[in-house]
Amino acid sequence: MYKYDEIDRAVLDARTAEFREQVHARLSGALSEDEFKPLRLMNGVYLQLHAYMLRVAIPYGVLSSEQLRSLAYVARTYDRGYGHFTTRQNIQYNWPALVDIPDVLDHLAGVQMHAIQTSGNTIRNTTTDPFAGAAADEIADPRPWCELIRQWSTTHPEFTWLPRKFKIAVTGSPEDRAAIGVHDIGLRLVLNEAGETGFEVHVGGGQGRTPVVAKIIRDFLPQRELLAYLTSILRVYNLEGRRDNMYKARIKILVDAMGPDAFREAVEAEYAASRGRALTLPVEEIERVSGYFAPPTEGDALTNTPTGSAFARWRAVNVKSHKVKNRAIVVIPLKAPGATPGDASADQMDLIADIADRFALSEIRVSKEQNLVLPYVDKAALGSVFALLDEAGLATPNAGRASDIVACPGLDYCNLANARSIPIAQAISTGLHEAGLDEATGDLTIKISGCINACGHHHVANIGLLGVDKAGVEVYQLTLGGVGDGQAAIGKILGPGLSADDAVTAVIACVRVYAEHAQAQETFIQTLNRLGTEPFKEAVYGA
């Protein structure tokens, strides 16, 4: 993985020292909360319902074991013993004292971590496939390109105050596991007819109040032109995006207002005009950064492993194929029955770091599904890995299954939320487990958002729940048919809103309809398309 150089370290040292002074000014009363707000947001500090929250960046979801131990240390020392992994492949701490946050940032800077651009109207953490560099179906590793985007975008003076926050995702596989279709910019590594690797460029996707699937504006962009073309897109958006209405300020609104063809023409015109002075990447720099992401060596030959049914179920669901012989990808769902989606205790983080050191080349990934991933596990060690995870309650065999639920913090923490998400997710996962529905279905996505901002990605869930406030009562809209990975699609509302209890029952009922009616190897979307919505409506609302 990438190692920070002296420029990275200087930026972190300067930013942390500056923020320490700003925190001191706020605590002394020299700065009001309104004056402090833009300063703290630049450093990933939010004011939530009950306390400040710190969001720490995990660039493209990649962690070393040393970094994960440092996150555990922060959870144990400055929070309540846990951290929350997010759908942006970051981590949040919900209870740090403001006075301690500069010390937290100092500690994290020592392991090449920070909270820069985890908030505000700027380019946020670039996300990617959690299996990047390991997936058997990968055309090319997207991580070097994510790192180049990180270096280009961090504190970029031209794009520090965009009309709204801006999100970029990159995938290197035909099976998109980065949800590029619902990002402001989505990049897919592809091969042209000459066998050269470049990018298919998607623009204008997003969720929130106006869910939209991104449009392709370039079928093939040469690799060396990536940053130049991204700059052109950002310039058009920065100049033409609305600033009079925050709800209409995202690039998806601009692309819709201009039309995809006109937007493409504006970007191409800016791109053509900047030729000769644009940021064309030197081959040497691409090779230098790519060198940090060399493929892993082969593991040992596969030896005897446990044959028990628990291990077999775990291996069938949570272990994924790898491009390197004798290695495997292991997903660690943070979704035991009744658990809070995405939460990991300090002890669990330490354990996973130890497992990574012993059996998986000391690397961990964070997925947008709020899980952790060991991308380079020695197959010979799968039995040992399972035993250690199982003892810590981290071996639930549900990666990608119905109870692998994604949920935002909701009204338990967030001052923007209208409804609770966490208790709903806990009740659904418990109900699915008790009914044995995880075992009865294949991969199936359930996602829950506590407000229209859609931080739980409910729009692109096979089964989605959106919490809304109606006259002071929490009500949940149920949607079906959303897809995040692969060919993105936005789910459709099934019917009238539901109470919290009815929403839990409704989701379980929809999963049961799928389990009872799916044909062999049929996905939820295929079953839904074949049956239509009527069987699901009947199960939820009655005849």
LOFI-595706 format. One record per residue: x, y, z of N, C-alpha, C in turn. Coordinates in steps of 0.2 Angstrom, whole numbers, plus 5000, padded with zeros to 4 digits. Example, Ala and Ser with C-alpha at 12.3 -4.5 7.8 and 13.67 -1.06 7.14 Angstrom:
% LOFI-595706
506649725039506249785039506649845039
506449895035506849955036506450005039
% end
This chain:
% LOFI-595706
500449945000500050005000500450065000
500150124998500550184998500850215004
501450235004501750265010501850345009
501650375014501650455013502350475013
502450525009503150555008503150625012
503750655011503850715015503250775014
503050775008502450825006501850805010
501650745010501050715014501150735021
501750715024501850725031501850805033
502150845029502150915030501350945030
500950925025500250945025499950925032
500050865034499650835040499950875046
500550885047500850925052500550995053
500551025047500351095047499551105048
499151055046498451055047498251045054
498650995057498450975064498651035069
499251065067499451125072498951175071
498651195065498251245064497551235067
497351165067496651155070496751155077
497251135080497351135088497251205090
497551255086497451325088496651345087
496351325082495651335081495251305087
495351245089494951215094495051255101
495751275102495851315108495451385108
495351415102495051475101494251465103
494051405100493351385102493151375109
493651335112493551325119493551385124
494051425122494151485126493551545125
493151525119492651575118492851625113
493451625110493651675105493351665099
493051605097492651585092492051565094
491451585091490851555092490751495088
490251455089490051395086489951405078
489651455077489551475070490151495066
490651525070491251545067491751485066
491651435071492051375071491851325066
491151325064490851275060491251255054
491451305050491751295043492451265045
492751285050493451265052493451195054
492951175058492951105060492751055055
492351075050492051035045492651025040
493151065039493751055035494151005038
494050985044494450935048494050875050
493450865047493050805048492750805055
492550865058492250865064491550895063
491050855065490350865065490050875072
489550915072489150925078488550885077
488450825081487850785080487350795086
486850755087486350765091486650775099
487150735100487350725107488050745108
488450755103489150765104489450785098
490150805098490450805092490650735089
490650735082490850665079491450685075
491950635075492550645070492550585065
492550605059492550565053493350565051
493650505051494350495049494350465042
494750485037494750465031495150395030
494950355026495250295025495350285017
495850325014495850325007495750265003
495250264999495050204995494950144999
494850155006494650095010495250045012
495850075011496450025012496750045019
496849995023497150005030497749955031
498249975034498749925036498549905043
498849845045498749825052498949875057
499449915056499649965061499150015061
498850035056498350085056497750065059
497550005058496949975062497049975069
497649955071497749965079497750035081
497950075077497850145079497150175080
496750145075496050165076495750135082
495950075084495750045090495950085096
496550105096496850145101496350205102
496250245097495750305097495150285100
494850225098494150205101494250195108
494750165110494750145117494950205122
495350245119495650305123495250365123
494950385117494550445116493850435115
493550375114492850365113492650315118
492050275116491750235120491950165118
492550155116492750085114492550055108
492350095103492150065097492150125091
492150105085492150145079491650125075
491350165070490850155066491150155058
491150105055491350105048490850125043
490950165038490450205035490350175027
489850195024489750175017490250215012
490650265015491150295011491850265013
491850205016492450175017492850215022
492550255026492950285032492750255039
492950295044492750275051492550335054
492050335058491750385063491850365070
491950415074491950415081491450465084
490950435087490350475089490350505096
490850495100490850525106491550555108
491950585104492550615106492450685109
492850705114492850765117493150815113
492950875111493250925107493950935109
494050945115494750965117495250905115
495050845115495450785113495550775106
495150805101495250795094495950815091
496250865093496850875090497350825092
497350795098497750745100497650675096
496950665095496850615090497150615083
497050675081497350695074498050685074
498450705079499150705080499350625080
498950585084499150515084499050485077
498450495074498350465067498850495062
499050555063499550575058500250535058
500350505064500950465065500850395061
500250375059500250315055499950335048
500050395046499850415039499050415039
498750445043498050455043497750525045
497250545043496950615044496250615043
495950675044495250685043495050735038
495550755034495450805029494950785023
494550835022494050825016493550765017
493450745024492950705025492250735026
492250805025491650845026491750905021
491250945021491251005017491150995009
491151055006490951054999491651054995
491850994995492550974992492550904989
493050884987493150814984493250774990
492750724991492850684997493250624995
493350575000493750515000493550474993
493950464989493850424983493750344985
493250314983493150244985493250204979
493250134981493450084976493150014978
493249964974493149894975493549874981
493249844987493649824992494049764991
493949734985494349674983494849694978
494949764977495449784972496149754973
496449734967497049704967497049634969
496449604971496449534973495849504969
495449534966494849504963495049464956
494749404956494949364950494649394943
494149434944493949464937494149534935
494649554939494949624938495349634931
495149684928495549704922496149734924
496149784929496749814931496549844938
497049854942497049874949496849944949
496249964952496050034953496450074958
496750044963497050084968497550134966
498050114962498550174960498150234957
497650224954497250284951496850314957
496650284962496350314968496850354971
497450324972498050364975498250424971
498250424965498350484961497850534962
497250514962496650564963496750594970
496950554975496950574982497550634982
498050624979498650674979498450734975
498050724969497850784965497350824969
496850784972496250824975496350854982
496850824986496950844993497150924993
496650964996496751034997496851064990
496551044985496651074978496351144979
496751194977496551264979495951284974
495851254968495351274964494651234966
494751184969494151144971493951134978
494151184982494051184989493351204991
493051244987492351274989491951264983
491751194982491351184976490651194978
490151194973489451204975489151154980
489451094980489251044985489750994986
489650944990490150894991490250854985
490750824983490950784977491250724978
490950664975491150604976491350564970
491950534970492250494965492350424967
492150374962492250304963492550274957
493050224958493350194953493350114954
493150084948493150004948493649984943
493949924944494349894939494049824936
493449814938493149744936492549754932
492349714928491749714924491149714929
491249674934490749674940490849724944
490549784943490649844947490449834955
490949834959490849824966490949894970
491049954966491150014969490550064968
489950034964489350074963489550144960
489950134954490050194951489450234948
488950194947488350224944487950284948
488150284954487850334959488350374962
488850394958489350444960489350504956
489650564958489650624954490150604948
490650564949491050544944491150464945
491050424941491150354941491650334936
492250294938492750284933492750204932
492750174926492850104925493450094921
493850054923494450034919494249984914
494450004908494149964902494749954897
494649904892495149894887494849924881
495249954876495049974870495149914865
495049934858495149874853495849864852
496349904854497049894854497349864860
496849844865497149814871497449864876
497349924875497549974879497049984885
497350004891496950014897496750084897
496150104898495950174900495350174904
494950234904494350234908493750254904
493150224906492550234904492250284910
492050344907491950404912491150414913
490950404919490250414921490150474925
489650514923489550584927488850594929
488750624935488050644937487650594940
487950544943487550504947487450524954
487050494958486950514965486350494968
486250504975485650474978485350534981
485150534988484850594991484150614988
483950674988483350694986483150674979
483650674975483550664968483950604966
483750544967484250494965484250484957
484850484954485050484947485550434946
485550394940486050354938486450394933
487150384934487650424930487550414923
487750464919487850454911488550444909
488650404904489350394901489450454897
489950494898490150544894490850534890
491150484891491750454888491850384888
491850354882491850284882492650254883
493050294881493750274883494250344884
494550344889494950404891495650374892
496150394889496850364890497050374897
497450334900497650334907497950404909
498450424905498850474906498450544907
497850544904497450604903496950604909
496950554914496450554919496350614923
496850644926496850704930496650764926
496850764920496650824915495950824914
495650764913494950764911494550774917
494750744923494350764929494350834931
494950864930494950944931494450974926
494450954920493950984916493250974918
493050914920492350904923492250954929
492750954934492650994940492651064938
492951094933492951164931492251184929
491951134924491351154922490851154927
490851104932490351104938490451164942
491151174944491251234948491051304946
491051314939490851374936490051374935
489751314933489051314931488551284936
488851254941488451224946488051274950
487451264953487051314956487351324963
487351384966487551394972487051434976
486451444973485851484976485451434980
485451364979485051314982485451254983
485551234990485951184991485651114989
485051114988484651054986484751044978
484951094975485051084968485751104965
486251094970486851114969487351054967
487050994967487550934965487550934957
488150904955488250894948487750864944
487350814947486850774944486250824942
486150874946485650924944485850964938
486550984938486851024932486850984926
486950914926486950874920486250864917
485750864922485050854920484850924917
485050974920484851044917485151054910
485751044909486151054903485951004898
485850944900485750884896486450844895
486450784895487150744895487550764889
487250774883487650794877487950864878
487550914880487850984881488350984887
488250944892488750944897489350904895
489350854891489950824888490250874883
489950914879490250954875490651014879
490351034884490651084888491351054891
491250994894491850964897492450954891
492250924885492650914880493050984878
492651034878492851104876493351124881
493251114887493751134892494351094892
494251034891494850984890495251004884
494951014878495351034872495651104873
495351144877495651214878496251214882
496251164887496851154892497451114889
497351084883497851044880498551084880
499051054882499751084882499851114889
499351134893499451154900499151114905
498751064902498451014907498850974911
498550934915498950894920498950824917
499450814912499550744909500050704913
499850644915500250614920500850584917
501450594919502050564917502050484918
502250454913502350374914502750354920
503250394922503650384927503250384934
502850434934502450444940501850394941
501550374935501150314936501450254938
502050234936502450184938502650184945
502850244947503050254954502550234959
501950264958501350254962501150184962
501150154956500850084955501350034958
501950054959502450014963502249994970
501850044973501650034980501149974980
500849964975500249914975500449844971
501049824972501249764968500849704971
500749664966500349604968500649564973
500249524977500549484983500849424980
501249394984501549334982501049274984
501249214981500749154982500849134990
500349114992500349084999500649014999
500548985005500748915005500248865002
500448805000499948754997499448745002
498848735000498248725004498348655008
498248665014498348605019497648585021
497648535026497048515029496648575033
496048585031495648635035495048595038
494748635043494148605046493548585041
493248535043492648505039491948515042
491948545048491348555051490848605047
490148595049489648635045489748705046
489948735052490048805053490548835049
491148795048491648825044491448815037
491148765035490948755028490448815026
489948835030489548885028489848955028
490348965033490749025033491149035026
491448975024491848975018491448985012
490848955012490448965006490249035005
490149065010489849135010490349195010
490749185015491249245017491849245013
492049185010492749185007492649184999
492949234996492949244989493549224985
493449214979494049194974494549244973
495149224973495749274972496049264965
496349314963496749304957497449274958
497649264964498249234965498149164968
498449114965498449044968498649044975
498249004979498348984986498249044990
497849094988497649154992496849154991
496549194996495849204996495649264999
495149294997494849355000494349335006
494349365011493949345017493549415019
492949405018492449465021492349455028
492349505032492249505039491549545040
490949515040490349555041490349585048
490249645049490149675055489349675056
489049625056488349615055488049555059
488349535065488049485068487349495070
486849445071486149455072486049505078
485749555077485549605082486149665083
486649655079487249705080487049765076
487449825078487349885075487849885068
487549895062487949885056488449935056
489049905055489649945054490049955060
489849945066490149955072490649895073
491249915076491749865078492049895084
492149845089492449865095493249875094
493549905099494249915099494649845099
494349795103494649735104494549695097
493949705094493849665087494349695082
494449765082494949795078495649765079
495849765085496549735087496549665084
496049625085496049555083496149545076
495749585072495849585065496549605062
496849655066497449675064497949615065
497849585071498349525072498249475067
497649455065497549405060497849425053
497749495052498049515045498849505046
499149525051499849515052500049435051
499649395054499849325054499749285048
499149305044498949265039498749305032
498849365032498549405027498949465025
499649465025500049515023499949585026
499649585031499549645036499149705032
498649685028498249735025497449715026
497049765027496349765028496049815024
495449795022495049845018494349855021
494049915020493449935022492949935016
492349905017491949905011491349955012
491049975006490450015007489849985010
489849925011489349885015489549885022
489949925024490149935031490449875034
490849835030491149775033491949785032
492249735035493049735034493149675030
493749685026493949625021494749615022
494849555022495549535022495749505015
496049555011496149535004496649485002
497149465006497649425004497749365009
497249325011497349275016497649215013
498149185016498449125014497849065015
497749035009497148985010497348925015
497948915016498148865021497948885028
497848945029497648975036496948985037
496448965032495748985032495448955039
495648895041495448865047495548905053
496248925053496448965059496049035059
495949065053495649135053494949125055
494549075053493849055055493849055062
494249015065494248995072494349065076
494749105074494949165078494349215077
494049215071493449265070492849235074
492749175073492149145077492149155084
492749155087492749165094492649235096
492749285092492649355093491949375090
491549325088490849345085490849375079
491449365075491549395068491449355062
491149295063491149245058490449225056
489949275057489349265054489349255047
489049195044489149185037488549215033
488649285032488049325029488349375024
488949375022489249425018488849425011
488449485010488049495004487349465005
487249435010486549405011486049455014
485449435015484949475018485149515024
485449475029485549505035486249555035
486549555030487149595029486849665028
486549695032486149755031486549825032
486449865027486849935028486349985031
486550025036486150075039486550135041
486250195040486650255042486550255050
486850305054486750315061486050335063
485650365058484950385059484950435065
484250435068484050475073484450465080
484750405080485150395087485750445088
485950465082486550505082486550575078
486250565072486250615067485750675068
485950735068485450795069485050805062
485250775057484850785050484350725050
484350675053483950615052483250635055
482750605051482050605053481850545057
482150485056481950425059482550385061
482450335065482950285067483150235062
483750215061483950165057484250105060
484650115065484950065069484450015072
483950035076483549985079483149945074
483049975068482649945063483049885060
483749905058484149855056484249795060
484349815067484449765072483849715072
483249745072482649695072482549655066
482749685060482649645054483149595054
483849605056484349555055484149495060
483949515066483749465071483149425068
482649455065482049415062482249375057
482749395052482949355047483349295049
483749305054484149245057483649195060
483249215064482749175068482349135063
482149165057481749135052482149085047
482849095048483249055043483249075036
483149145035483049165028483649185025
484249195029484849205026485049145022
484949085025485149025021484649005016
484049035015483649015010483649055004
484049115004484149154999484849164997
484949184991485649204989485849274991
486249304987486449374988485849424988
485749464992485249514993485349574997
485249634994485449694998484849725001
484949745008484449785011484849845014
484549905013484849965015484350005018
484550045024484150085027484450155028
484050205027484250275028483750315032
484050355037483550385042483350455039
483550475033483250535030483450535023
483150585020483150595012483950595010
484350615014485050625012485350555009
485050495012485150435009485850405010
486150425016486850395018486850325019
486250295020486150215020486150185013
486150225008486050205001485450165000
484850175003484250145002484050144994
484150194991483950194984484150144979
484750114981485050064977485149994980
484649984985484549924988484049884985
484149814984483549774982482949784986
483049794993482449814997482749875001
482449925001482649985004482150015009
482350045014481950085018482150155019
481750205019481850275020481450295026
481750325031481350345037481150425035
480550435036480350505036479950525042
479850595043479450615048478750645046
478250615048477550635046477150655053
477150725054476750745060477050725066
477750715066478050695072478150615073
477950585068477950505069478450485064
478850435066479250405061478950355057
478950365050478650325045479250305040
479150245037479650215033479350195026
479650225021479450205014479850145012
479550095009479850035007479950034999
480550024997480650024990480949954988
480849934982481049874979481449884972
481949844971482249844964482849884963
483149914968483749954968484349914967
484849934963485449904962486049954962
486549934967487149974967487649954963
487849894964488449864960488149834954
488549834949488349814942488049864938
487449854935487049894931486649934936
486749994938486450034944485750044942
485250044947484550054946484350084952
483850124952483450154958482850124960
482750104966482150064968481550104968
480950074967480350104967479950094973
479550144975479150144981478650084980
478550044985478049984984477350014986
477250054991476650074993476650124999
476050135003476050185008476650165013
476750225017477250215022477050175028
477550145032477450095037477750125043
477450095049477650115055478350075056
478750085061479350055063479249975063
478749955067478649885068478449855061
477949885058477749865051478249855046
478749905046479249905042479749845043
479849825049480249765050479949705047
479249705049478849645047478849645039
478749705036478749705029479349685025
479949705028480549685024480649605025
480549575031480549505032480049475027
479449495026478949465022479249465014
479549525012479849525005480349475004
480849465009481349415009481049345008
480449335012480149275012479849255005
479549315002479249304995479749284990
480349314991480949294986481149224987
481249204994481449134995480949084993
480349094993479849044991479749044984
479849104980479649104973480249104968
480949114971481449114966481649044963
481749054957481948994953482748984954
482948924952483648904953484148964951
484548984955485149034954484849104952
484249114954483849174952484049234957
484249294955484349344960483649374962
483749414967483149454969482849494963
483249534960483049574954482649534949
482949474947482649434942482049404944
481949384951481349364953480749424953
480949474955480549534955480349554948
480749554943480549564936480149514934
480249454936479749394933479049404936
479049414943478449414946478049474946
478449534945478149594947478049614954
477749664956477749684963477149654967
476649634963476049614967476149564972
476549504971476649464977476949494983
477349544982477649584987477149624991
476749664987476249704989475749664994
475549604991475149564995475449545002
476049525002476349505008476449565013
476549625010476649685015475949715017
475549725012474949765013474249715014
474349655012473749615012473349615005
472849575004472549574998472149634997
% end
